[in-house]
Amino acid sequence: MDDEQQIDLHLIAEVQKGNKQAFDTLVLKYQYRVFKLVARYISDPSEVLDVTQETFIKAYKALDHFRGDSSFYTWLYRIAVNTAKNNLIARGRRIPESVLEISEIEQFLSKANVKEYSTPECTIMYDEMEHMLFEIIDDLPSDLRTAIMLRELEGLTYEEISEVMGCPVGTVRSRIFRAREAIDKKIEPLLQRRSGEE
């Protein structure tokens, strides 16, 4: 268990004793991450704020049942996603298949050893790869897509992803491996084209 998790557990213990200020500290620590997560599902900023607030209210009410089997953020993540999805269903909206943000896709691009150059050709190549990555991830089976998003975009550990997805760690590793393999396989032609044009 790392220092962050120990701090969270201490704060949670304080909340469970009736210290509401300790929960305020948890809200301050995680509100931006929860807001960003909810914003991937809901586009209206005022609704995002409402759902973020609702997530923390639900977390506060359920905190007595938190036993530390997973990290606090993994637990909070599940509440946020379920609250966002319930909000969409209640309003008769479709739950998006992919909730990636353009800024975050750059993490994949950097891992594919893409260098940024100022030439128009390289800019076009970069944009093309970015667009292709969106399509590749959209086309992944939902279990692979969820696993790779939780790992690469949310930064969750394999153990935390196992908790969120309700499957063994070995299955998580396999899904992430298969997702990366699919991404690499589709993106390799573009990388070869780039190296051939340099």
MDAnalysis code that builds the backbone (N, CA, C; Angstrom):
import MDAnalysis as mda
import numpy as np

u = mda.Universe.empty(594, n_residues=198, atom_resindex=np.repeat(np.arange(198), 3), trajectory=True)
u.add_TopologyAttr("name", ["N", "CA", "C"] * 198)
u.add_TopologyAttr("resid", np.arange(1, 199))
u.add_TopologyAttr("resname", ["MET", "ASP", "ASP", "GLU", "GLN", "GLN", "ILE", "ASP", "LEU", "HIS", "LEU", "ILE", "ALA", "GLU", "VAL", "GLN", "LYS", "GLY", "ASN", "LYS", "GLN", "ALA", "PHE", "ASP", "THR", "LEU", "VAL", "LEU", "LYS", "TYR", "GLN", "TYR", "ARG", "VAL", "PHE", "LYS", "LEU", "VAL", "ALA", "ARG", "TYR", "ILE", "SER", "ASP", "PRO", "SER", "GLU", "VAL", "LEU", "ASP", "VAL", "THR", "GLN", "GLU", "THR", "PHE", "ILE", "LYS", "ALA", "TYR", "LYS", "ALA", "LEU", "ASP", "HIS", "PHE", "ARG", "GLY", "ASP", "SER", "SER", "PHE", "TYR", "THR", "TRP", "LEU", "TYR", "ARG", "ILE", "ALA", "VAL", "ASN", "THR", "ALA", "LYS", "ASN", "ASN", "LEU", "ILE", "ALA", "ARG", "GLY", "ARG", "ARG", "ILE", "PRO", "GLU", "SER", "VAL", "LEU", "GLU", "ILE", "SER", "GLU", "ILE", "GLU", "GLN", "PHE", "LEU", "SER", "LYS", "ALA", "ASN", "VAL", "LYS", "GLU", "TYR", "SER", "THR", "PRO", "GLU", "CYS", "THR", "ILE", "MET", "TYR", "ASP", "GLU", "MET", "GLU", "HIS", "MET", "LEU", "PHE", "GLU", "ILE", "ILE", "ASP", "ASP", "LEU", "PRO", "SER", "ASP", "LEU", "ARG", "THR", "ALA", "ILE", "MET", "LEU", "ARG", "GLU", "LEU", "GLU", "GLY", "LEU", "THR", "TYR", "GLU", "GLU", "ILE", "SER", "GLU", "VAL", "MET", "GLY", "CYS", "PRO", "VAL", "GLY", "THR", "VAL", "ARG", "SER", "ARG", "ILE", "PHE", "ARG", "ALA", "ARG", "GLU", "ALA", "ILE", "ASP", "LYS", "LYS", "ILE", "GLU", "PRO", "LEU", "LEU", "GLN", "ARG", "ARG", "SER", "GLY", "GLU", "GLU"])
u.atoms.positions = np.array([
    [0.839, -1.198, 0.000],
    [0.000, 0.000, 0.000],
    [0.877, 1.253, 0.000],
    [0.598, 2.179, -0.932],
    [1.436, 3.373, -1.004],
    [0.958, 4.443, -0.020],
    [1.731, 5.534, 0.044],
    [1.428, 6.603, 1.001],
    [0.065, 7.234, 0.747],
    [-0.274, 7.399, -0.541],
    [-1.561, 8.015, -0.885],
    [-2.720, 7.199, -0.339],
    [-2.642, 5.887, -0.505],
    [-3.711, 5.021, -0.012],
    [-3.796, 5.070, 1.514],
    [-2.647, 5.155, 2.177],
    [-2.644, 5.242, 3.634],
    [-3.295, 6.533, 4.114],
    [-3.000, 7.634, 3.400],
    [-3.623, 8.918, 3.734],
    [-5.137, 8.827, 3.559],
    [-5.558, 8.225, 2.432],
    [-6.996, 8.073, 2.168],
    [-7.666, 7.251, 3.264],
    [-7.036, 6.148, 3.651],
    [-7.615, 5.286, 4.688],
    [-7.728, 6.016, 6.019],
    [-6.738, 6.843, 6.321],
    [-6.784, 7.643, 7.553],
    [-7.958, 8.625, 7.499],
    [-8.114, 9.303, 6.358],
    [-9.208, 10.259, 6.200],
    [-10.566, 9.559, 6.287],
    [-10.655, 8.387, 5.657],
    [-11.909, 7.623, 5.690],
    [-12.255, 7.219, 7.113],
    [-11.249, 6.787, 7.857],
    [-11.465, 6.420, 9.270],
    [-11.986, 7.618, 10.057],
    [-11.448, 8.795, 9.755],
    [-11.899, 10.022, 10.423],
    [-13.355, 10.332, 10.063],
    [-13.700, 10.168, 8.790],
    [-15.080, 10.407, 8.356],
    [-16.023, 9.444, 9.070],
    [-15.614, 8.200, 9.162],
    [-16.446, 7.184, 9.806],
    [-16.637, 7.458, 11.296],
    [-15.732, 8.261, 11.859],
    [-15.871, 8.684, 13.264],
    [-16.745, 9.932, 13.394],
    [-17.138, 10.500, 12.238],
    [-17.995, 11.677, 12.272],
    [-17.317, 12.984, 11.901],
    [-16.076, 12.912, 11.449],
    [-15.327, 14.107, 11.076],
    [-15.649, 14.473, 9.617],
    [-16.565, 15.429, 9.421],
    [-16.982, 15.808, 8.069],
    [-15.883, 16.562, 7.320],
    [-15.016, 17.241, 8.045],
    [-13.917, 17.969, 7.383],
    [-12.970, 17.013, 6.667],
    [-12.833, 15.812, 7.197],
    [-11.974, 14.812, 6.559],
    [-12.544, 14.442, 5.197],
    [-13.876, 14.382, 5.095],
    [-14.483, 14.074, 3.798],
    [-14.289, 15.238, 2.833],
    [-14.361, 16.465, 3.349],
    [-14.101, 17.639, 2.502],
    [-12.709, 17.549, 1.877],
    [-11.757, 17.033, 2.655],
    [-10.393, 16.863, 2.143],
    [-10.367, 15.855, 1.001],
    [-11.113, 14.763, 1.149],
    [-11.198, 13.757, 0.079],
    [-11.857, 14.345, -1.172],
    [-12.882, 15.164, -0.971],
    [-13.561, 15.803, -2.099],
    [-12.582, 16.712, -2.849],
    [-11.855, 17.532, -2.112],
    [-10.876, 18.433, -2.732],
    [-9.815, 17.657, -3.507],
    [-9.422, 16.511, -2.952],
    [-8.370, 15.707, -3.566],
    [-8.832, 15.069, -4.876],
    [-10.086, 14.635, -4.926],
    [-10.538, 13.841, -6.068],
    [-11.588, 14.509, -6.957],
    [-12.046, 15.706, -6.608],
    [-13.153, 16.293, -7.368],
    [-12.803, 16.544, -8.836],
    [-11.569, 16.960, -9.104],
    [-11.191, 17.227, -10.493],
    [-11.166, 15.939, -11.312],
    [-10.626, 14.869, -10.736],
    [-10.567, 13.588, -11.455],
    [-11.971, 13.055, -11.709],
    [-12.853, 13.189, -10.717],
    [-14.228, 12.720, -10.886],
    [-14.952, 13.576, -11.924],
    [-14.722, 14.888, -11.877],
    [-15.338, 15.793, -12.851],
    [-14.918, 15.406, -14.269],
    [-13.617, 15.177, -14.477],
    [-13.110, 14.795, -15.794],
    [-13.701, 13.460, -16.245],
    [-13.816, 12.531, -15.314],
    [-14.383, 11.222, -15.628],
    [-15.838, 11.357, -16.067],
    [-16.633, 12.088, -15.284],
    [-18.053, 12.282, -15.600],
    [-18.220, 13.017, -16.931],
    [-17.312, 13.969, -17.200],
    [-17.391, 14.760, -18.433],
    [-17.180, 13.911, -19.679],
    [-16.625, 12.719, -19.531],
    [-16.466, 11.830, -20.672],
    [-17.800, 11.208, -21.074],
    [-18.742, 11.199, -20.149],
    [-20.049, 10.622, -20.418],
    [-21.099, 11.698, -20.719],
    [-20.969, 12.841, -20.065],
    [-21.985, 13.890, -20.149],
    [-21.338, 15.170, -20.668],
    [-21.975, 15.808, -21.654],
    [-21.357, 16.975, -22.288],
    [-21.743, 18.302, -21.634],
    [-22.939, 18.378, -21.061],
    [-23.409, 19.632, -20.462],
    [-22.661, 19.899, -19.154],
    [-21.884, 20.997, -19.081],
    [-21.070, 21.272, -17.879],
    [-21.870, 21.350, -16.587],
    [-23.079, 21.909, -16.655],
    [-23.891, 22.006, -15.428],
    [-24.329, 20.623, -14.958],
    [-24.633, 19.745, -15.910],
    [-24.995, 18.365, -15.555],
    [-23.787, 17.627, -14.997],
    [-22.623, 17.894, -15.566],
    [-21.393, 17.263, -15.069],
    [-21.179, 17.637, -13.597],
    [-21.386, 18.909, -13.289],
    [-21.255, 19.373, -11.898],
    [-22.254, 18.665, -10.993],
    [-23.504, 18.555, -11.465],
    [-24.551, 17.898, -10.670],
    [-24.201, 16.437, -10.406],
    [-23.752, 15.738, -11.454],
    [-23.426, 14.314, -11.311],
    [-22.188, 14.130, -10.439],
    [-21.223, 15.033, -10.563],
    [-20.030, 14.976, -9.707],
    [-20.430, 15.141, -8.247],
    [-21.300, 16.123, -7.996],
    [-21.776, 16.349, -6.626],
    [-22.549, 15.136, -6.118],
    [-23.403, 14.584, -6.981],
    [-24.187, 13.406, -6.600],
    [-23.274, 12.218, -6.281],
    [-22.190, 12.088, -7.050],
    [-21.221, 11.013, -6.796],
    [-20.662, 11.107, -5.392],
    [-20.258, 12.301, -4.984],
    [-19.677, 12.468, -3.651],
    [-20.719, 12.306, -2.544],
    [-21.963, 12.714, -2.823],
    [-23.033, 12.500, -1.831],
    [-23.254, 11.005, -1.619],
    [-23.314, 10.267, -2.732],
    [-23.487, 8.811, -2.634],
    [-22.311, 8.171, -1.901],
    [-21.097, 8.640, -2.221],
    [-19.901, 8.102, -1.570],
    [-19.939, 8.370, -0.066],
    [-20.342, 9.566, 0.296],
    [-20.415, 9.935, 1.720],
    [-21.397, 9.030, 2.466],
    [-22.559, 8.815, 1.852],
    [-23.594, 7.990, 2.491],
    [-23.178, 6.526, 2.592],
    [-22.354, 6.087, 1.636],
    [-21.957, 4.668, 1.602],
    [-20.615, 4.405, 2.284],
    [-19.982, 5.452, 2.781],
    [-18.611, 5.310, 3.276],
    [-18.488, 4.364, 4.471],
    [-19.558, 4.217, 5.225],
    [-19.527, 3.273, 6.356],
    [-19.297, 1.847, 5.884],
    [-19.647, 1.581, 4.621],
    [-19.499, 0.224, 4.074],
    [-18.156, 0.018, 3.372],
    [-17.348, 1.099, 3.294],
    [-16.036, 0.966, 2.662],
    [-15.101, 0.213, 3.598],
    [-14.517, -0.890, 3.068],
    [-13.675, -1.740, 3.920],
    [-12.206, -1.726, 3.483],
    [-11.893, -0.959, 2.443],
    [-10.496, -0.881, 2.017],
    [-10.029, -2.063, 1.203],
    [-10.978, -2.859, 0.669],
    [-10.582, -3.999, -0.175],
    [-9.961, -3.510, -1.483],
    [-10.388, -2.331, -1.925],
    [-9.783, -1.685, -3.082],
    [-9.380, -0.282, -2.644],
    [-8.675, 0.451, -3.511],
    [-8.318, 1.821, -3.154],
    [-9.586, 2.673, -3.142],
    [-9.529, 3.791, -2.452],
    [-10.689, 4.685, -2.376],
    [-11.072, 5.172, -3.774],
    [-10.060, 5.500, -4.596],
    [-10.391, 6.022, -5.921],
    [-11.055, 4.971, -6.799],
    [-10.623, 3.712, -6.697],
    [-11.277, 2.635, -7.457],
    [-12.747, 2.548, -7.070],
    [-12.994, 2.623, -5.776],
    [-14.358, 2.563, -5.234],
    [-15.156, 3.774, -5.713],
    [-14.551, 4.957, -5.629],
    [-15.201, 6.199, -6.055],
    [-15.433, 6.195, -7.564],
    [-14.477, 5.640, -8.308],
    [-14.584, 5.543, -9.772],
    [-15.856, 4.784, -10.156],
    [-16.092, 3.652, -9.498],
    [-17.280, 2.844, -9.808],
    [-18.559, 3.635, -9.540],
    [-18.585, 4.360, -8.427],
    [-19.767, 5.159, -8.090],
    [-19.985, 6.241, -9.148],
    [-18.901, 6.913, -9.558],
    [-19.005, 7.997, -10.541],
    [-19.525, 7.490, -11.880],
    [-18.966, 6.380, -12.361],
    [-19.381, 5.827, -13.655],
    [-20.847, 5.390, -13.605],
    [-21.230, 4.704, -12.537],
    [-22.622, 4.255, -12.407],
    [-23.584, 5.432, -12.311],
    [-23.182, 6.483, -11.591],
    [-24.030, 7.674, -11.453],
    [-24.181, 8.373, -12.789],
    [-23.088, 8.478, -13.549],
    [-23.139, 9.103, -14.877],
    [-24.032, 8.297, -15.818],
    [-23.865, 6.984, -15.813],
    [-24.674, 6.127, -16.687],
    [-26.157, 6.206, -16.310],
    [-26.453, 6.193, -15.016],
    [-27.849, 6.291, -14.553],
    [-28.468, 7.617, -14.964],
    [-27.650, 8.684, -14.931],
    [-28.126, 9.997, -15.344],
    [-28.514, 9.987, -16.814],
    [-27.669, 9.368, -17.644],
    [-27.950, 9.295, -19.082],
    [-29.212, 8.474, -19.354],
    [-29.336, 7.344, -18.658],
    [-30.507, 6.471, -18.842],
    [-31.780, 7.203, -18.424],
    [-31.722, 7.917, -17.292],
    [-32.887, 8.649, -16.788],
    [-33.340, 9.734, -17.759],
    [-32.394, 10.275, -18.522],
    [-32.721, 11.325, -19.495],
    [-32.940, 10.764, -20.899],
    [-32.959, 9.434, -21.002],
    [-33.226, 8.804, -22.287],
    [-32.100, 8.947, -23.284],
    [-30.875, 9.085, -22.778],
    [-29.730, 9.252, -23.680],
    [-28.929, 7.962, -23.762],
    [-28.216, 7.844, -24.881],
    [-27.389, 6.651, -25.100],
    [-26.067, 6.797, -24.351],
    [-25.636, 5.710, -23.742],
    [-24.334, 5.695, -23.078],
    [-23.258, 5.593, -24.149],
    [-22.307, 6.533, -24.195],
    [-21.285, 6.487, -25.254],
    [-20.423, 5.243, -25.161],
    [-20.102, 4.691, -26.331],
    [-19.247, 3.509, -26.381],
    [-17.818, 3.870, -26.023],
    [-17.377, 5.034, -26.494],
    [-16.020, 5.471, -26.228],
    [-16.057, 6.834, -25.566],
    [-15.259, 6.999, -24.500],
    [-15.277, 8.266, -23.780],
    [-13.869, 8.840, -23.688],
    [-13.096, 8.662, -24.745],
    [-11.737, 9.180, -24.764],
    [-11.724, 10.661, -25.095],
    [-10.735, 11.349, -24.554],
    [-10.544, 12.755, -24.872],
    [-9.314, 12.893, -25.759],
    [-9.357, 13.846, -26.688],
    [-8.257, 14.022, -27.638],
    [-6.940, 14.276, -26.918],
    [-6.974, 15.104, -25.879],
    [-5.724, 15.429, -25.185],
    [-5.084, 14.185, -24.585],
    [-5.919, 13.242, -24.141],
    [-5.388, 12.065, -23.470],
    [-4.858, 11.018, -24.448],
    [-5.344, 11.069, -25.687],
    [-4.884, 10.097, -26.676],
    [-3.400, 10.281, -26.956],
    [-2.871, 11.450, -26.604],
    [-1.448, 11.713, -26.833],
    [-0.566, 10.730, -26.068],
    [-1.084, 10.188, -24.968],
    [-0.315, 9.193, -24.222],
    [-0.032, 7.980, -25.106],
    [-1.029, 7.581, -25.899],
    [-0.828, 6.464, -26.814],
    [0.164, 6.840, -27.905],
    [0.032, 8.061, -28.410],
    [0.913, 8.504, -29.478],
    [2.362, 8.538, -29.022],
    [2.602, 9.009, -27.800],
    [3.975, 9.077, -27.301],
    [4.547, 7.682, -27.125],
    [3.692, 6.719, -26.777],
    [4.170, 5.353, -26.598],
    [4.468, 4.696, -27.936],
    [3.886, 5.238, -28.993],
    [4.160, 4.704, -30.335],
    [5.384, 5.377, -30.948],
    [6.154, 6.085, -30.115],
    [7.394, 6.749, -30.555],
    [7.161, 7.769, -31.664],
    [6.080, 8.504, -31.562],
    [5.795, 9.543, -32.540],
    [6.460, 10.829, -32.080],
    [7.314, 11.377, -32.953],
    [7.975, 12.635, -32.632],
    [7.204, 13.766, -33.303],
    [7.094, 14.883, -32.594],
    [6.404, 16.031, -33.173],
    [7.401, 16.897, -33.933],
    [7.105, 17.153, -35.173],
    [7.902, 18.063, -35.984],
    [6.994, 19.190, -36.454],
    [7.583, 20.281, -36.828],
    [6.796, 21.446, -37.211],
    [6.407, 21.451, -38.680],
    [6.860, 20.469, -39.437],
    [6.551, 20.453, -40.866],
    [5.081, 20.099, -41.076],
    [4.457, 20.632, -42.115],
    [3.041, 20.328, -42.389],
    [2.794, 18.838, -42.582],
    [3.761, 18.147, -43.225],
    [3.594, 16.710, -43.470],
    [3.485, 15.931, -42.169],
    [4.354, 16.293, -41.212],
    [4.341, 15.589, -39.930],
    [3.096, 15.929, -39.118],
    [2.632, 17.153, -39.260],
    [1.401, 17.547, -38.572],
    [0.220, 16.736, -39.093],
    [0.178, 16.581, -40.420],
    [-0.888, 15.772, -41.033],
    [-0.794, 14.325, -40.549],
    [0.431, 13.781, -40.516],
    [0.646, 12.410, -40.055],
    [0.181, 12.235, -38.605],
    [0.521, 13.215, -37.773],
    [0.135, 13.162, -36.359],
    [-1.390, 13.144, -36.235],
    [-2.057, 14.043, -36.966],
    [-3.519, 14.118, -36.926],
    [-4.148, 12.822, -37.431],
    [-3.525, 12.256, -38.476],
    [-4.029, 11.004, -39.048],
    [-3.926, 9.867, -38.035],
    [-2.811, 9.820, -37.323],
    [-2.622, 8.776, -36.322],
    [-3.587, 8.951, -35.158],
    [-3.792, 10.202, -34.773],
    [-4.728, 10.491, -33.682],
    [-6.123, 10.000, -34.037],
    [-6.551, 10.319, -35.268],
    [-7.874, 9.894, -35.743],
    [-7.950, 8.365, -35.798],
    [-6.872, 7.741, -36.290],
    [-6.852, 6.288, -36.383],
    [-6.951, 5.631, -35.003],
    [-6.276, 6.219, -34.028],
    [-6.323, 5.661, -32.672],
    [-7.734, 5.686, -32.110],
    [-8.439, 6.776, -32.354],
    [-9.835, 6.835, -31.923],
    [-10.627, 5.686, -32.533],
    [-10.440, 5.485, -33.827],
    [-11.192, 4.434, -34.518],
    [-10.811, 3.043, -34.020],
    [-9.499, 2.823, -33.802],
    [-9.038, 1.515, -33.327],
    [-9.643, 1.207, -31.964],
    [-9.579, 2.180, -31.065],
    [-10.086, 1.944, -29.708],
    [-11.598, 1.790, -29.713],
    [-12.288, 2.558, -30.558],
    [-13.746, 2.409, -30.695],
    [-14.116, 1.007, -31.150],
    [-13.266, 0.424, -32.030],
    [-13.569, -0.880, -32.619],
    [-13.196, -2.063, -31.714],
    [-12.447, -1.796, -30.650],
    [-12.072, -2.888, -29.740],
    [-13.314, -3.461, -29.059],
    [-13.314, -4.762, -28.761],
    [-14.392, -5.314, -27.933],
    [-14.462, -4.543, -26.606],
    [-15.663, -4.433, -26.046],
    [-15.855, -3.568, -24.872],
    [-14.947, -3.935, -23.699],
    [-14.663, -5.240, -23.506],
    [-13.819, -5.624, -22.369],
    [-12.380, -5.146, -22.557],
    [-11.888, -5.222, -23.812],
    [-10.529, -4.740, -24.089],
    [-10.470, -3.219, -24.002],
    [-11.495, -2.570, -24.553],
    [-11.534, -1.105, -24.554],
    [-11.556, -0.569, -23.118],
    [-12.383, -1.158, -22.275],
    [-12.473, -0.711, -20.880],
    [-11.156, -0.912, -20.153],
    [-10.541, -2.073, -20.347],
    [-9.279, -2.376, -19.658],
    [-8.177, -1.399, -20.056],
    [-8.026, -1.136, -21.360],
    [-6.952, -0.251, -21.811],
    [-7.209, 1.190, -21.391],
    [-8.472, 1.601, -21.364],
    [-8.794, 2.950, -20.917],
    [-8.494, 3.135, -19.431],
    [-8.867, 2.151, -18.631],
    [-8.609, 2.244, -17.194],
    [-7.116, 2.279, -16.898],
    [-6.360, 1.523, -17.691],
    [-4.919, 1.459, -17.464],
    [-4.193, 2.709, -17.969],
    [-4.428, 3.050, -19.233],
    [-3.661, 4.114, -19.868],
    [-4.198, 5.508, -19.580],
    [-5.497, 5.639, -19.438],
    [-6.076, 6.967, -19.249],
    [-6.339, 7.298, -17.793],
    [-6.829, 6.313, -17.046],
    [-7.097, 6.563, -15.633],
    [-5.895, 6.262, -14.749],
    [-4.951, 5.484, -15.274],
    [-3.752, 5.182, -14.495],
    [-3.974, 4.188, -13.372],
    [-5.037, 3.381, -13.462],
    [-5.307, 2.397, -12.413],
    [-4.317, 1.232, -12.502],
    [-4.053, 0.612, -11.358],
    [-3.199, -0.568, -11.333],
    [-3.989, -1.771, -11.847],
    [-3.271, -2.860, -12.140],
    [-3.951, -4.076, -12.581],
    [-4.933, -4.562, -11.518],
    [-4.528, -4.431, -10.259],
    [-5.385, -4.876, -9.157],
    [-6.654, -4.030, -9.087],
    [-6.495, -2.722, -9.281],
    [-7.660, -1.836, -9.246],
    [-8.594, -2.104, -10.418],
    [-8.020, -2.352, -11.592],
    [-8.845, -2.665, -12.765],
    [-9.595, -3.967, -12.536],
    [-8.922, -4.918, -11.894],
    [-9.557, -6.184, -11.553],
    [-10.797, -5.960, -10.687],
    [-10.678, -5.031, -9.737],
    [-11.801, -4.694, -8.855],
    [-12.933, -4.054, -9.655],
    [-12.588, -3.081, -10.503],
    [-13.596, -2.350, -11.273],
    [-14.332, -3.276, -12.237],
    [-13.575, -4.158, -12.904],
    [-14.164, -5.002, -13.946],
    [-14.694, -6.333, -13.405],
    [-14.364, -6.622, -12.155],
    [-14.866, -7.856, -11.556],
    [-14.314, -9.113, -12.191],
    [-13.008, -9.102, -12.490],
    [-12.375, -10.277, -13.084],
    [-10.969, -10.429, -12.502],
    [-10.354, -11.615, -12.654],
    [-9.013, -11.830, -12.091],
    [-7.960, -10.924, -12.729],
    [-6.876, -10.674, -11.994],
    [-5.778, -9.837, -12.484],
    [-5.199, -10.403, -13.782],
    [-5.093, -11.727, -13.852],
    [-4.567, -12.366, -15.050],
    [-5.398, -12.037, -16.291],
    [-6.718, -11.986, -16.107],
    [-7.616, -11.623, -17.208],
    [-7.390, -10.173, -17.627],
    [-7.195, -9.300, -16.630],
    [-6.916, -7.880, -16.904],
    [-5.645, -7.752, -17.743],
    [-4.578, -8.446, -17.309],
    [-3.308, -8.392, -18.045],
    [-3.490, -8.871, -19.487],
    [-4.255, -9.935, -19.656],
    [-4.499, -10.487, -20.994],
    [-5.261, -9.494, -21.864],
    [-6.266, -8.843, -21.298],
    [-7.073, -7.885, -22.064],
    [-6.239, -6.683, -22.488],
    [-5.414, -6.182, -21.560],
    [-4.578, -5.027, -21.873],
    [-3.546, -5.402, -22.942],
    [-2.973, -6.594, -22.810],
    [-2.001, -7.064, -23.809],
    [-2.647, -7.147, -25.183],
    [-3.839, -7.739, -25.238],
    [-4.535, -7.898, -26.515],
    [-4.937, -6.546, -27.112],
    [-5.338, -5.608, -26.240],
    [-5.706, -4.267, -26.712],
    [-4.493, -3.558, -27.302],
    [-3.353, -3.623, -26.584],
    [-2.136, -2.977, -27.082],
    [-1.670, -3.616, -28.388],
    [-1.807, -4.934, -28.459],
    [-1.411, -5.666, -29.667],
    [-2.241, -5.200, -30.870],
    [-3.550, -5.032, -30.637],
    [-4.442, -4.589, -31.711],
    [-4.096, -3.167, -32.145],
    [-3.806, -2.309, -31.173],
    [-3.444, -0.914, -31.479],
    [-2.134, -0.886, -32.267],
    [-1.128, -1.635, -31.784],
    [0.179, -1.660, -32.460],
    [0.065, -2.187, -33.888],
    [-0.730, -3.238, -34.048],
    [-0.868, -3.871, -35.362],
    [-1.463, -2.902, -36.381],
    [-2.452, -2.118, -35.954],
    [-3.123, -1.185, -36.859],
    [-2.279, 0.067, -37.113],
    [-1.469, 0.441, -36.117],
    [-0.734, 1.698, -36.235],
    [0.629, 1.515, -36.901],
    [1.099, 0.270, -36.957],
    [2.411, -0.023, -37.544],
    [2.554, 0.476, -38.990],
    [1.542, 0.292, -39.841],
    [1.674, 0.790, -41.218],
    [1.941, 2.298, -41.284],
    [1.302, 3.047, -40.392],
    [1.524, 4.497, -40.377],
    [2.950, 4.832, -39.955],
    [3.449, 4.094, -38.962],
    [4.819, 4.332, -38.508],
    [5.813, 4.003, -39.620],
    [5.538, 2.933, -40.353],
    [6.422, 2.556, -41.460],
    [6.390, 3.614, -42.563],
    [5.200, 4.135, -42.819],
    [5.071, 5.199, -43.813],
    [5.877, 6.423, -43.400],
    [5.784, 6.750, -42.112],
    [6.505, 7.936, -41.610],
    [8.004, 7.762, -41.751],
    [8.508, 6.570, -41.374],
    [9.951, 6.346, -41.461],
    [10.423, 6.308, -42.920],
    [9.537, 5.849, -43.803],
    [9.899, 5.814, -45.215],
    [9.945, 7.181, -45.871],
    [9.186, 8.121, -45.271],
    [9.135, 9.461, -45.851],
    [10.213, 10.377, -45.286],
    [10.843, 9.976, -44.190],
    [11.863, 10.826, -43.563],
    [13.154, 10.828, -44.366],
])
